[in-house]
Amino acid sequence: MDDVMFVWASALFLFVPVIFKYMLAFKGRSLYVELRRQEREVDTLISKLESLERESGAVNRAFEHVEIQRRNAQMRCEIRQEQLQYLSVK
C-alpha cells in the first residue's frame, strides 16, 4: 500500500508543476497577444493624432490668411472712403 501511495504522491508532485508551467505559458501568451493588440491601437491613435495636428495647422493657416484678407479689404475700404470724401469736397 505504501508503494501505491508513493506512486500517487510522486505523480501528484510531478503533475502540479507541469500544469502550473502550462498555465503560466498560456497566460503569458495571452498577455503577449493583448500587448501587441494594444501596441497596434496606440500606433493607430498616434497616426490619428498626427493627422489632427496637421489639420489643425492647416485650419490655423487658413484663419490667418482670412484675417489678412479682411485687414486688406478694410484698408481698401478706408482708402476708397477717403477718395470719395476728397472728390466730394472738390
Order of alpha helices (4+ residues) and beta strands (2+ residues): alpha
